[in-house]
């Protein structure tokens, strides 16, 4: 028997009514499905089985013989159909001489005559490296940007009244729900450290406070 190509990357979709195979790229998994090739071999067994059901056990041995003949004939036809399917699918794939994988056109480096796992497309790799570098640069710049200002630390921004628990909008001096005075804490405009009442300079960094 001749050497059979595609020994691991295919699915057998055949039934007792016909033969069909699906071949896949070893790298990306994309596939090629061969044309369905019908067969009438199953009809031999179907006819014998129908006769046996109608006429009883007299034809039991005949049915068994027909089943055996069908199985043998089907297997022979299946093997022939597989070889034919390989010949149909092979033009859609390339075999890498380095790793032995079968790959489709997208995964084939035409210039190097190898799959892209063994010989990556440099243009694609350069483009990917550029994209990754740009993303890393963007992340670094975003991490260096300050998203707060010193003014945001001048006083406490309370979300709820400490007395009644009512929600507060902004920084009111009194709670709009219970009228409780809301003491405003002050913070250093430079380092954000909380200031003591009446402090003119920050005890942490020494910055003068307005």
Backbone as ProteinMPNN parsed JSONL, in Angstrom:
{"seq_chain_A": "XXXXXXXXXXXXXXXXXXXXXXXXXXXXXXXXXXXXXXXXXXXXXXXXXXXXXXXXXXXXXXXXXXXXXXXXXXXXXXXXXXXXXXXXXXXXXXXXXXXXXXXXXXXXXXXXXXXXXXXXXXXXXXXXXXXXXXXXXXXXXXXXXXXXXXXXXXXXXXXXXXXXXXXXXXXXXXXXXXXXXXXXXXXXXXXXXXXXXXXXXXXXXXXXXX", "coords_chain_A": {"N_chain_A": [[0.849, -1.196, 0.0], [0.44, 2.273, -0.714], [2.149, 5.096, 0.777], [0.3, 6.782, 3.226], [-0.869, 10.031, 3.515], [-1.659, 12.624, 5.929], [-2.347, 11.509, 8.729], [-3.165, 12.077, 11.304], [-4.539, 14.473, 11.53], [-7.347, 14.637, 10.845], [-10.917, 14.224, 10.527], [-13.203, 11.588, 10.435], [-16.067, 11.512, 8.696], [-17.725, 9.667, 7.655], [-20.498, 7.467, 6.856], [-22.715, 4.569, 6.763], [-23.903, 5.166, 4.463], [-22.34, 6.641, 2.832], [-19.199, 8.396, 2.116], [-17.095, 10.753, 3.701], [-14.739, 13.26, 4.597], [-12.909, 15.324, 6.901], [-10.291, 17.504, 6.889], [-7.682, 19.006, 8.801], [-5.792, 21.976, 9.597], [-2.681, 21.689, 11.147], [-1.721, 23.742, 12.694], [-3.505, 26.034, 13.091], [-6.015, 24.91, 13.089], [-8.023, 25.31, 11.219], [-10.154, 23.966, 8.677], [-10.708, 21.634, 5.892], [-13.338, 20.336, 4.139], [-14.155, 17.415, 2.484], [-15.939, 16.457, -0.518], [-19.118, 14.801, -0.218], [-19.339, 11.394, -0.784], [-21.507, 9.231, -2.045], [-22.583, 5.795, -1.433], [-23.781, 2.586, -2.495], [-23.53, 0.294, -1.13], [-24.607, -0.339, 1.351], [-27.179, -0.992, 0.721], [-27.271, -3.686, 0.034], [-27.215, -5.194, 2.419], [-29.543, -4.09, 3.552], [-31.626, -5.013, 1.898], [-31.441, -7.803, 2.219], [-31.929, -7.974, 4.954], [-34.567, -7.04, 5.127], [-35.898, -9.049, 3.728], [-35.422, -11.225, 5.42], [-36.858, -10.414, 7.693], [-39.454, -10.56, 6.733], [-39.828, -13.24, 5.956], [-38.989, -14.833, 8.03], [-36.906, -16.962, 10.186], [-35.641, -18.573, 8.32], [-34.078, -17.234, 6.528], [-32.094, -16.254, 8.056], [-29.334, -16.951, 8.146], [-28.594, -16.107, 5.654], [-28.888, -13.37, 5.877], [-26.878, -12.784, 7.744], [-24.624, -13.467, 6.237], [-24.846, -11.552, 4.25], [-24.498, -9.238, 5.728], [-21.847, -9.575, 6.511], [-20.579, -9.506, 4.033], [-21.239, -6.952, 3.278], [-19.885, -5.439, 5.193], [-17.225, -6.037, 4.659], [-17.02, -5.166, 2.003], [-17.719, -2.502, 2.375], [-15.612, -1.549, 3.965], [-13.478, -1.793, 2.214], [-14.298, -0.01, 0.216], [-14.33, 2.275, 1.779], [-11.606, 2.655, 2.434], [-10.591, 3.169, -0.113], [-12.007, 5.502, -0.66], [-10.929, 7.202, 1.226], [-8.278, 7.54, 0.375], [-8.813, 8.849, -1.999], [-9.997, 11.157, -0.974], [-7.843, 12.302, 0.387], [-6.226, 13.015, -1.77], [-7.864, 14.96, -2.821], [-7.916, 16.897, -0.826], [-5.247, 17.559, -0.357], [-4.022, 19.583, -2.082], [-4.788, 21.895, -0.767], [-3.229, 22.232, 1.424], [0.016, 22.492, 3.019], [3.016, 20.699, 3.588], [5.228, 20.887, 6.204], [8.64, 20.557, 5.99], [10.348, 20.566, 8.09], [9.071, 20.148, 10.636], [7.079, 18.407, 9.991], [4.374, 18.948, 10.056], [1.083, 19.494, 8.714], [-0.169, 22.311, 7.169], [-2.407, 25.099, 6.512], [-2.85, 27.689, 3.978], [-2.707, 30.167, 5.311], [-1.041, 29.676, 7.441], [1.407, 29.171, 6.403], [4.708, 29.853, 5.489], [5.579, 31.14, 2.68], [7.899, 32.146, 1.488], [9.986, 30.986, 2.948], [9.32, 28.356, 2.796], [8.336, 26.788, 4.883], [6.367, 25.965, 7.814], [4.723, 28.521, 9.794], [5.289, 28.263, 12.461], [7.789, 27.113, 12.569], [9.21, 28.847, 10.964], [8.633, 31.916, 11.4], [6.69, 34.593, 9.941], [8.393, 37.416, 9.259], [7.523, 40.043, 8.803], [4.954, 40.036, 9.917], [5.672, 39.471, 12.546], [7.23, 41.714, 13.227], [5.257, 43.695, 13.103], [3.572, 42.867, 15.165], [5.315, 43.1, 17.362], [5.72, 45.863, 17.348], [3.118, 46.738, 17.977], [2.773, 45.651, 20.573], [4.821, 47.031, 21.891], [3.9, 49.666, 21.69], [1.582, 49.483, 23.239], [2.677, 48.886, 25.766], [4.124, 51.231, 26.163], [2.046, 53.071, 26.298], [0.762, 52.203, 28.632], [2.755, 52.738, 30.499], [2.985, 55.548, 30.337], [0.413, 56.262, 31.156], [0.51, 55.452, 33.793], [2.218, 57.312, 34.854], [0.895, 59.696, 34.875], [-0.735, 62.198, 36.819], [-3.804, 62.02, 38.343], [-5.122, 63.505, 40.163], [-5.504, 66.613, 41.952], [-3.88, 69.149, 43.992], [-5.826, 70.716, 45.199], [-7.886, 69.013, 45.69], [-7.341, 67.877, 48.099], [-7.649, 69.715, 50.091], [-9.771, 69.771, 51.866], [-11.918, 67.569, 53.743], [-13.898, 65.333, 51.894], [-16.915, 64.324, 52.416], [-19.106, 61.566, 52.085], [-21.407, 60.841, 53.376], [-23.529, 62.038, 55.992], [-22.173, 62.235, 59.234], [-23.848, 62.219, 61.384], [-26.644, 61.657, 60.823], [-26.503, 60.001, 58.681], [-27.33, 60.654, 56.134], [-27.07, 61.067, 52.578], [-24.543, 63.064, 51.106], [-24.037, 65.786, 48.924], [-21.369, 67.008, 47.28], [-19.495, 69.345, 49.241], [-20.962, 70.367, 51.696], [-21.526, 72.773, 54.411], [-23.34, 72.248, 56.327], [-25.517, 69.573, 57.209], [-28.021, 68.752, 54.912], [-30.168, 67.297, 55.682], [-30.423, 66.833, 58.526], [-29.354, 69.125, 59.639], [-26.991, 69.183, 60.998], [-23.815, 70.51, 61.845], [-21.078, 70.283, 59.672], [-17.912, 69.576, 60.198], [-15.115, 70.77, 58.573], [-12.262, 69.232, 57.601], [-8.869, 70.121, 57.058], [-6.275, 69.779, 54.605], [-2.837, 69.387, 53.676], [-1.739, 71.257, 50.927], [0.321, 70.372, 49.437], [1.456, 67.767, 50.181], [-0.735, 66.388, 51.076], [-1.218, 65.683, 53.693], [-3.141, 65.602, 56.731], [-4.086, 68.656, 58.302], [-3.481, 70.347, 61.373], [-5.924, 72.114, 63.338], [-6.012, 75.555, 62.497], [-3.369, 75.612, 61.659], [-0.551, 77.038, 60.078], [1.523, 76.102, 58.678], [2.516, 73.043, 57.162], [2.921, 70.178, 59.134], [4.164, 67.979, 58.212], [5.559, 68.333, 55.719], [6.289, 70.98, 55.773], [5.268, 72.957, 54.135], [3.909, 76.151, 53.437], [0.616, 77.14, 54.308], [-2.332, 78.401, 52.888]], "CA_chain_A": [[0.0, 0.0, 0.0], [1.199, 3.518, -0.788], [2.215, 5.872, 2.011], [-0.885, 7.613, 3.407], [-0.659, 11.329, 4.118], [-2.709, 13.025, 6.872], [-2.684, 10.382, 9.586], [-3.648, 12.485, 12.616], [-5.292, 15.738, 11.543], [-8.576, 14.563, 10.064], [-12.095, 13.605, 11.13], [-13.923, 10.706, 9.512], [-17.493, 11.819, 8.757], [-18.387, 8.647, 6.842], [-21.579, 6.637, 7.394], [-22.933, 3.427, 5.864], [-24.514, 5.694, 3.233], [-21.349, 7.319, 1.996], [-17.916, 8.733, 2.716], [-16.724, 12.163, 3.73], [-13.651, 13.467, 5.547], [-12.553, 16.709, 7.196], [-8.863, 17.619, 7.177], [-7.443, 20.228, 9.562], [-4.455, 22.544, 9.705], [-2.064, 21.343, 12.432], [-1.341, 24.945, 13.448], [-4.634, 26.882, 13.49], [-7.235, 24.12, 13.21], [-8.955, 25.505, 10.114], [-10.286, 22.695, 7.982], [-11.241, 21.478, 4.536], [-14.254, 19.204, 4.119], [-14.252, 16.847, 1.138], [-17.299, 16.219, -1.013], [-19.733, 13.549, 0.209], [-19.359, 10.397, -1.86], [-22.486, 8.207, -1.651], [-22.324, 4.411, -1.824], [-24.98, 1.742, -2.421], [-23.145, -0.973, -0.487], [-25.516, -0.593, 2.463], [-28.438, -1.528, 0.199], [-27.181, -5.149, 0.015], [-27.664, -5.648, 3.725], [-30.91, -3.657, 3.792], [-32.535, -5.899, 1.168], [-31.418, -9.109, 2.864], [-32.554, -7.841, 6.262], [-36.003, -6.925, 4.897], [-36.379, -10.386, 3.355], [-35.389, -12.05, 6.625], [-37.955, -10.004, 8.567], [-40.713, -10.991, 6.136], [-39.937, -14.693, 5.779], [-38.621, -15.557, 9.234], [-35.541, -17.392, 10.451], [-35.056, -19.315, 7.2], [-33.093, -16.4, 5.842], [-31.194, -15.675, 9.047], [-27.936, -17.135, 7.748], [-28.373, -15.292, 4.458], [-28.716, -12.004, 6.352], [-25.548, -12.699, 8.341], [-23.646, -13.459, 5.143], [-24.946, -10.265, 3.564], [-23.881, -8.251, 6.603], [-20.4, -9.754, 6.421], [-20.148, -9.037, 2.715], [-21.349, -5.501, 3.266], [-18.82, -4.892, 6.023], [-15.967, -6.182, 3.925], [-17.073, -4.284, 0.833], [-17.732, -1.123, 2.853], [-14.269, -1.199, 4.418], [-12.659, -1.614, 1.003], [-14.723, 1.251, -0.4], [-13.923, 3.342, 2.701], [-10.166, 2.874, 2.245], [-10.411, 3.81, -1.419], [-12.547, 6.854, -0.569], [-10.002, 8.01, 2.013], [-7.168, 7.898, -0.514], [-9.339, 9.847, -2.928], [-10.206, 12.387, -0.211], [-6.519, 12.877, 0.625], [-5.814, 13.659, -3.016], [-8.695, 16.148, -2.996], [-7.594, 17.903, 0.191], [-3.818, 17.865, -0.304], [-3.648, 20.882, -2.677], [-5.147, 23.004, 0.119], [-2.316, 22.207, 2.565], [1.456, 22.364, 2.778], [3.683, 19.908, 4.618], [6.497, 21.479, 6.635], [9.704, 19.555, 5.979], [11.104, 20.629, 9.348], [8.342, 19.529, 11.749], [6.161, 17.392, 9.487], [2.976, 19.349, 10.191], [0.341, 19.962, 7.553], [-0.768, 23.61, 7.486], [-3.08, 25.746, 5.388], [-2.131, 28.806, 3.356], [-2.485, 31.235, 6.283], [0.011, 29.273, 8.385], [2.548, 28.737, 5.601], [5.657, 30.881, 5.073], [5.893, 30.794, 1.295], [9.28, 32.497, 1.184], [10.894, 30.034, 3.594], [8.829, 27.003, 2.534], [8.128, 26.103, 6.159], [5.22, 26.503, 8.547], [5.079, 29.741, 10.516], [5.852, 27.918, 13.761], [9.217, 26.865, 12.353], [9.798, 30.03, 10.349], [7.622, 32.978, 11.462], [6.708, 35.675, 8.966], [9.037, 38.524, 9.954], [6.693, 41.237, 8.704], [3.906, 39.889, 10.917], [6.293, 39.55, 13.867], [7.59, 43.116, 13.459], [4.021, 44.427, 13.356], [3.109, 42.476, 16.492], [6.231, 43.694, 18.338], [5.403, 47.297, 17.396], [1.849, 46.897, 18.692], [3.019, 45.385, 21.986], [5.635, 48.127, 22.425], [3.025, 50.833, 21.811], [0.696, 49.25, 24.38], [3.485, 49.037, 26.979], [4.433, 52.654, 26.305], [0.809, 53.738, 26.732], [0.542, 51.856, 30.038], [3.747, 53.449, 31.311], [2.609, 56.971, 30.374], [-0.805, 56.39, 31.957], [0.884, 55.291, 35.198], [2.96, 58.499, 35.286], [0.007, 60.863, 34.906], [-1.442, 62.435, 38.067], [-5.219, 62.221, 38.074], [-5.688, 64.32, 41.242], [-4.849, 67.906, 42.153], [-3.703, 69.503, 45.4], [-7.064, 71.293, 45.707], [-8.789, 67.957, 46.117], [-6.974, 67.457, 49.447], [-7.753, 70.841, 51.016], [-10.742, 69.473, 52.897], [-12.525, 66.248, 53.638], [-15.1, 65.214, 51.074], [-17.708, 63.276, 53.041], [-20.189, 61.055, 51.253], [-22.608, 60.731, 54.198], [-23.517, 62.806, 57.232], [-21.797, 61.376, 60.361], [-24.881, 62.253, 62.413], [-27.871, 60.943, 60.431], [-26.218, 59.055, 57.59], [-27.882, 61.11, 54.853], [-26.089, 61.26, 51.522], [-24.141, 64.454, 50.919], [-23.623, 66.145, 47.578], [-20.339, 68.03, 47.371], [-18.941, 69.556, 50.587], [-21.775, 71.383, 52.402], [-21.121, 73.06, 55.789], [-24.361, 71.69, 57.204], [-26.256, 68.456, 56.605], [-29.332, 69.208, 54.425], [-31.229, 66.462, 56.232], [-30.6, 67.038, 59.972], [-28.836, 70.429, 60.013], [-25.752, 69.033, 61.761], [-22.652, 71.173, 61.256], [-20.092, 69.34, 59.15], [-16.577, 70.16, 60.366], [-14.275, 70.525, 57.404], [-10.841, 69.027, 57.882], [-8.005, 70.672, 56.025], [-5.134, 68.959, 54.274], [-1.735, 70.094, 53.031], [-1.89, 71.374, 49.472], [1.494, 69.79, 48.783], [1.608, 66.324, 50.401], [-2.019, 65.803, 51.402], [-1.294, 65.36, 55.121], [-4.173, 66.367, 57.448], [-3.535, 69.787, 59.06], [-4.073, 70.669, 62.674], [-6.738, 73.343, 63.238], [-5.291, 76.818, 62.556], [-1.965, 75.471, 61.272], [-0.128, 77.845, 58.935], [2.503, 75.305, 57.941], [2.303, 71.587, 57.246], [3.851, 69.534, 60.057], [4.822, 66.866, 57.531], [6.521, 68.758, 54.699], [6.683, 72.365, 56.016], [4.719, 73.87, 53.136], [2.998, 77.182, 53.982], [-0.781, 76.935, 53.936], [-3.057, 79.667, 52.677]], "C_chain_A": [[0.887, 1.249, 0.0], [1.147, 4.245, 0.55], [1.018, 6.819, 2.088], [-0.498, 8.913, 4.107], [-1.819, 11.63, 5.079], [-3.133, 11.84, 7.754], [-3.264, 10.805, 10.933], [-4.587, 13.689, 12.577], [-6.519, 15.675, 10.633], [-9.682, 13.932, 10.907], [-12.814, 12.784, 10.079], [-15.42, 10.936, 9.694], [-18.328, 10.787, 8.016], [-19.499, 7.926, 7.608], [-21.736, 5.433, 6.477], [-23.6, 3.863, 4.564], [-23.506, 6.39, 2.325], [-20.137, 7.748, 2.8], [-17.648, 10.229, 2.61], [-15.682, 12.354, 4.832], [-13.388, 14.961, 5.707], [-11.088, 16.75, 7.621], [-8.593, 18.975, 7.819], [-5.983, 20.654, 9.515], [-3.904, 22.223, 11.093], [-1.788, 22.565, 13.295], [-2.549, 25.715, 13.956], [-5.947, 26.124, 13.618], [-8.271, 24.36, 12.132], [-8.997, 24.237, 9.262], [-10.789, 22.785, 6.552], [-12.088, 20.205, 4.535], [-14.414, 18.699, 2.691], [-15.717, 16.645, 0.756], [-17.816, 14.872, -0.528], [-19.83, 12.609, -0.984], [-20.306, 9.271, -1.466], [-22.069, 6.818, -2.121], [-23.605, 3.607, -1.678], [-24.677, 0.403, -1.767], [-24.119, -1.328, 0.618], [-26.811, -1.237, 1.993], [-28.435, -3.051, 0.179], [-27.718, -5.719, 1.315], [-29.104, -5.277, 3.999], [-31.919, -4.598, 3.129], [-32.618, -7.261, 1.842], [-32.118, -9.07, 4.216], [-34.067, -7.754, 6.132], [-36.597, -8.286, 4.553], [-36.423, -11.29, 4.576], [-36.523, -11.701, 7.559], [-39.302, -10.508, 8.05], [-40.891, -12.5, 6.182], [-39.423, -15.496, 6.968], [-37.185, -16.004, 9.257], [-34.88, -18.134, 9.322], [-33.948, -18.545, 6.528], [-32.086, -15.772, 6.805], [-29.746, -15.782, 8.638], [-27.602, -16.29, 6.533], [-28.144, -13.842, 4.856], [-27.328, -11.825, 6.94], [-24.461, -12.653, 7.28], [-23.646, -12.113, 4.429], [-24.292, -9.167, 4.393], [-22.363, -8.335, 6.53], [-19.857, -9.25, 5.104], [-20.172, -7.532, 2.649], [-20.204, -4.872, 4.062], [-17.489, -4.928, 5.296], [-15.916, -5.222, 2.743], [-17.025, -2.82, 1.257], [-16.345, -0.672, 3.279], [-13.348, -0.948, 3.232], [-13.003, -0.288, 0.332], [-14.289, 2.432, 0.451], [-12.448, 3.672, 2.523], [-9.899, 3.59, 0.926], [-10.883, 5.263, -1.38], [-11.606, 7.761, 0.216], [-8.82, 8.46, 1.164], [-7.603, 8.986, -1.49], [-9.523, 11.195, -2.217], [-8.88, 13.079, 0.082], [-6.042, 13.629, -0.615], [-6.606, 14.939, -3.271], [-8.267, 17.268, -2.048], [-6.154, 18.39, 0.109], [-3.427, 19.193, -0.948], [-3.948, 22.09, -1.78], [-4.218, 23.1, 1.33], [-0.863, 22.122, 2.099], [2.053, 21.535, 3.915], [5.042, 20.528, 4.927], [7.556, 20.384, 6.715], [10.476, 19.516, 7.294], [10.396, 19.894, 10.482], [7.355, 18.465, 11.311], [4.696, 17.75, 9.584], [2.388, 19.768, 8.847], [-0.364, 21.257, 7.932], [-1.433, 24.196, 6.251], [-2.281, 26.964, 4.923], [-1.797, 29.905, 4.358], [-1.321, 30.937, 7.214], [1.292, 28.837, 7.675], [3.415, 29.933, 5.217], [6.161, 30.509, 3.68], [7.36, 31.05, 0.968], [10.26, 31.47, 1.739], [10.523, 28.584, 3.334], [8.797, 26.152, 3.807], [6.889, 26.683, 6.818], [5.679, 27.698, 9.38], [5.5, 29.48, 11.961], [7.361, 27.729, 13.642], [9.928, 28.084, 11.765], [8.763, 31.149, 10.307], [7.788, 34.015, 10.352], [7.224, 36.93, 9.67], [8.2, 39.795, 9.914], [5.576, 41.206, 9.749], [4.475, 40.033, 12.327], [6.672, 40.992, 14.212], [6.355, 43.929, 13.823], [3.502, 44.121, 14.756], [3.982, 43.093, 17.587], [5.96, 45.189, 18.493], [4.132, 47.55, 18.204], [2.04, 46.702, 20.191], [3.826, 46.515, 22.633], [4.789, 49.377, 22.636], [2.085, 50.686, 23.011], [1.445, 49.417, 25.699], [3.822, 50.498, 27.247], [3.221, 53.425, 26.82], [0.532, 53.452, 28.205], [1.493, 52.635, 30.942], [3.387, 54.926, 31.45], [1.368, 57.181, 31.231], [-0.482, 56.29, 33.442], [1.59, 56.529, 35.741], [2.09, 59.735, 35.416], [-0.671, 60.963, 36.267], [-2.896, 62.761, 37.753], [-5.908, 62.999, 39.202], [-4.904, 65.622, 41.335], [-4.755, 68.204, 43.638], [-4.989, 70.032, 45.998], [-8.016, 70.229, 46.229], [-8.5, 67.503, 47.544], [-7.087, 68.584, 50.476], [-8.75, 70.573, 52.13], [-11.321, 68.084, 52.661], [-13.766, 66.294, 52.752], [-15.883, 64.033, 51.63], [-18.853, 62.858, 52.129], [-21.497, 60.981, 52.019], [-22.435, 61.559, 55.475], [-23.157, 61.876, 58.397], [-22.867, 61.313, 61.449], [-26.105, 61.408, 62.038], [-27.67, 59.959, 59.289], [-26.764, 59.463, 56.245], [-26.759, 61.329, 53.843], [-25.817, 62.739, 51.327], [-23.657, 64.664, 49.494], [-22.608, 67.276, 47.669], [-19.788, 68.121, 48.783], [-19.724, 70.639, 51.317], [-21.268, 71.587, 53.835], [-22.113, 72.479, 56.796], [-25.083, 70.562, 56.461], [-27.621, 68.944, 56.155], [-30.484, 68.405, 55.012], [-31.494, 66.746, 57.703], [-30.065, 68.374, 60.459], [-27.562, 70.383, 60.822], [-24.613, 69.742, 61.043], [-21.623, 70.113, 60.857], [-18.721, 69.997, 59.221], [-15.713, 69.774, 59.179], [-12.822, 70.389, 57.824], [-10.035, 69.6, 56.734], [-6.776, 69.794, 55.85], [-4.086, 69.791, 53.548], [-1.919, 70.084, 51.523], [-0.738, 70.741, 48.72], [1.539, 68.269, 48.939], [0.312, 65.64, 50.773], [-2.189, 65.419, 52.855], [-2.361, 66.222, 55.795], [-3.519, 67.428, 58.325], [-4.241, 69.948, 60.401], [-4.872, 71.959, 62.536], [-5.883, 74.599, 63.41], [-3.846, 76.741, 62.129], [-1.668, 76.308, 60.033], [0.915, 77.115, 58.086], [2.205, 73.817, 58.157], [3.384, 70.983, 58.155], [4.627, 68.412, 59.387], [5.908, 67.34, 56.567], [6.94, 70.226, 54.852], [6.15, 73.372, 55.036], [3.771, 74.873, 53.798], [1.605, 76.958, 53.454], [-1.499, 78.27, 53.838], [-4.304, 79.683, 53.548]], "O_chain_A": [[1.943, 1.276, 0.631], [0.233, 4.043, 1.35], [0.746, 7.565, 1.148], [0.127, 8.893, 5.168], [-2.847, 10.954, 5.036], [-4.184, 11.243, 7.521], [-3.809, 9.962, 11.646], [-5.357, 13.894, 13.516], [-6.714, 16.532, 9.771], [-9.419, 13.207, 11.866], [-13.011, 13.243, 8.954], [-15.978, 10.592, 10.736], [-19.515, 11.008, 7.775], [-19.45, 7.792, 8.831], [-20.98, 5.284, 5.518], [-23.836, 3.047, 3.674], [-23.809, 6.689, 1.17], [-20.051, 7.502, 4.003], [-17.927, 10.871, 1.598], [-15.736, 11.694, 5.87], [-13.608, 15.752, 4.791], [-10.697, 16.106, 8.595], [-9.195, 19.978, 7.435], [-5.072, 19.833, 9.411], [-4.575, 22.456, 12.098], [-1.636, 22.437, 14.51], [-2.616, 26.024, 15.146], [-6.901, 26.643, 14.199], [-9.303, 23.69, 12.116], [-8.0, 23.526, 9.142], [-11.224, 23.833, 6.074], [-11.606, 19.129, 4.889], [-14.766, 19.463, 1.793], [-16.607, 16.662, 1.606], [-17.055, 13.909, -0.434], [-20.333, 12.974, -2.046], [-19.95, 8.435, -0.635], [-21.306, 6.675, -3.076], [-24.432, 3.917, -0.821], [-25.485, -0.523, -1.845], [-24.431, -2.504, 0.808], [-27.472, -1.942, 2.755], [-29.499, -3.66, 0.295], [-28.567, -6.611, 1.316], [-29.83, -6.057, 4.615], [-32.941, -4.939, 3.724], [-33.703, -7.814, 2.02], [-32.817, -10.013, 4.586], [-34.786, -8.335, 6.945], [-37.675, -8.636, 5.033], [-37.377, -12.05, 4.744], [-37.108, -12.596, 8.169], [-40.187, -10.843, 8.837], [-41.997, -12.985, 6.424], [-39.421, -16.726, 6.919], [-36.349, -15.529, 8.489], [-33.663, -18.318, 9.346], [-32.991, -19.128, 6.019], [-31.326, -14.879, 6.431], [-28.995, -14.815, 8.762], [-26.477, -15.812, 6.387], [-27.315, -13.154, 4.26], [-26.665, -10.823, 6.669], [-23.496, -11.898, 7.399], [-22.595, -11.596, 4.051], [-23.623, -8.283, 3.858], [-21.674, -7.316, 6.491], [-18.792, -8.634, 5.061], [-19.29, -6.898, 2.07], [-19.624, -3.874, 3.632], [-16.726, -3.963, 5.319], [-14.909, -4.554, 2.508], [-16.386, -1.995, 0.604], [-15.939, 0.454, 2.991], [-12.544, -0.016, 3.239], [-12.115, 0.463, -0.07], [-13.92, 3.478, -0.083], [-12.078, 4.845, 2.466], [-9.079, 4.506, 0.861], [-10.265, 6.145, -1.976], [-11.491, 8.949, -0.085], [-8.408, 9.619, 1.224], [-6.854, 9.922, -1.77], [-9.238, 12.247, -2.79], [-8.797, 14.307, 0.033], [-5.519, 14.739, -0.518], [-6.091, 15.888, -3.862], [-8.257, 18.441, -2.423], [-5.873, 19.531, 0.475], [-2.565, 19.884, -0.406], [-3.423, 23.18, -2.007], [-4.409, 23.97, 2.179], [-0.562, 21.742, 0.968], [1.639, 21.662, 5.068], [5.891, 20.676, 4.048], [7.381, 19.397, 7.43], [11.177, 18.545, 7.578], [11.017, 19.116, 11.206], [6.845, 17.705, 12.135], [3.844, 16.935, 9.229], [3.072, 20.307, 7.977], [-1.089, 21.291, 8.927], [-1.096, 23.859, 5.116], [-1.183, 27.229, 5.412], [-0.731, 30.514, 4.276], [-0.683, 31.859, 7.723], [2.16, 28.208, 8.281], [2.909, 30.918, 4.679], [7.052, 29.673, 3.527], [7.989, 30.267, 0.257], [11.244, 31.124, 1.085], [11.31, 27.679, 3.614], [9.172, 24.98, 3.809], [6.413, 27.753, 6.439], [6.871, 27.867, 9.639], [6.015, 30.382, 12.622], [8.116, 28.143, 14.522], [11.105, 28.319, 12.04], [8.083, 31.322, 9.296], [8.899, 34.272, 9.888], [6.569, 37.449, 10.573], [8.171, 40.546, 10.889], [5.286, 42.218, 10.387], [3.85, 40.638, 13.198], [6.465, 41.443, 15.339], [6.394, 44.752, 14.738], [3.042, 45.023, 15.456], [3.473, 43.552, 18.61], [5.965, 45.723, 19.602], [4.081, 48.472, 19.018], [1.534, 47.488, 20.992], [3.559, 46.91, 23.768], [4.94, 50.07, 23.642], [1.824, 51.659, 23.718], [0.923, 50.014, 26.642], [3.812, 50.953, 28.39], [3.347, 54.312, 27.664], [0.116, 54.343, 28.946], [1.104, 53.126, 32.002], [3.471, 55.492, 32.54], [1.278, 58.172, 31.956], [-1.114, 56.956, 34.262], [1.57, 56.776, 36.947], [2.513, 60.725, 36.012], [-1.129, 59.96, 36.814], [-3.18, 63.677, 36.98], [-7.131, 63.139, 39.202], [-3.775, 65.714, 40.851], [-5.454, 67.598, 44.449], [-5.24, 69.828, 47.186], [-8.847, 70.496, 47.097], [-9.324, 66.814, 48.146], [-6.66, 68.417, 51.619], [-8.592, 71.096, 53.233], [-11.235, 67.513, 51.574], [-14.584, 67.207, 52.865], [-15.558, 62.878, 51.351], [-19.486, 63.694, 51.483], [-22.572, 61.047, 51.424], [-21.32, 61.746, 55.962], [-23.777, 60.822, 58.54], [-22.806, 60.459, 62.333], [-26.551, 60.562, 62.813], [-28.565, 59.176, 58.97], [-26.672, 58.69, 55.291], [-25.649, 61.723, 54.201], [-26.729, 63.565, 51.373], [-22.956, 63.824, 48.931], [-22.948, 68.382, 48.09], [-19.626, 67.103, 49.455], [-19.196, 71.729, 51.538], [-20.654, 70.688, 54.411], [-21.777, 72.248, 57.957], [-25.234, 70.603, 55.24], [-28.339, 69.519, 56.973], [-31.646, 68.783, 54.861], [-32.649, 66.888, 58.105], [-30.306, 68.729, 61.613], [-27.087, 71.418, 61.289], [-24.442, 69.618, 59.83], [-21.343, 69.179, 61.608], [-18.398, 70.867, 58.411], [-15.598, 68.599, 58.829], [-12.227, 71.333, 58.344], [-10.464, 69.569, 55.58], [-6.299, 69.157, 56.79], [-4.411, 70.777, 52.887], [-2.213, 69.051, 50.921], [-0.802, 70.585, 47.5], [1.647, 67.551, 47.945], [0.259, 64.41, 50.785], [-3.23, 64.871, 53.218], [-2.492, 67.408, 55.494], [-2.531, 67.158, 59.008], [-5.443, 69.712, 60.527], [-4.538, 72.808, 61.709], [-5.112, 74.696, 64.365], [-3.141, 77.745, 62.231], [-2.426, 76.293, 59.063], [1.154, 77.466, 56.931], [1.707, 73.411, 59.206], [4.577, 71.231, 57.983], [5.632, 67.942, 59.922], [7.029, 66.83, 56.581], [7.843, 70.681, 54.15], [6.536, 74.54, 55.088], [2.934, 74.496, 54.617], [1.425, 76.623, 52.283], [-1.266, 79.166, 54.65], [-5.059, 80.655, 53.526]]}, "name": "protein", "num_of_chains": 1, "seq": "XXXXXXXXXXXXXXXXXXXXXXXXXXXXXXXXXXXXXXXXXXXXXXXXXXXXXXXXXXXXXXXXXXXXXXXXXXXXXXXXXXXXXXXXXXXXXXXXXXXXXXXXXXXXXXXXXXXXXXXXXXXXXXXXXXXXXXXXXXXXXXXXXXXXXXXXXXXXXXXXXXXXXXXXXXXXXXXXXXXXXXXXXXXXXXXXXXXXXXXXXXXXXXXXXX"}
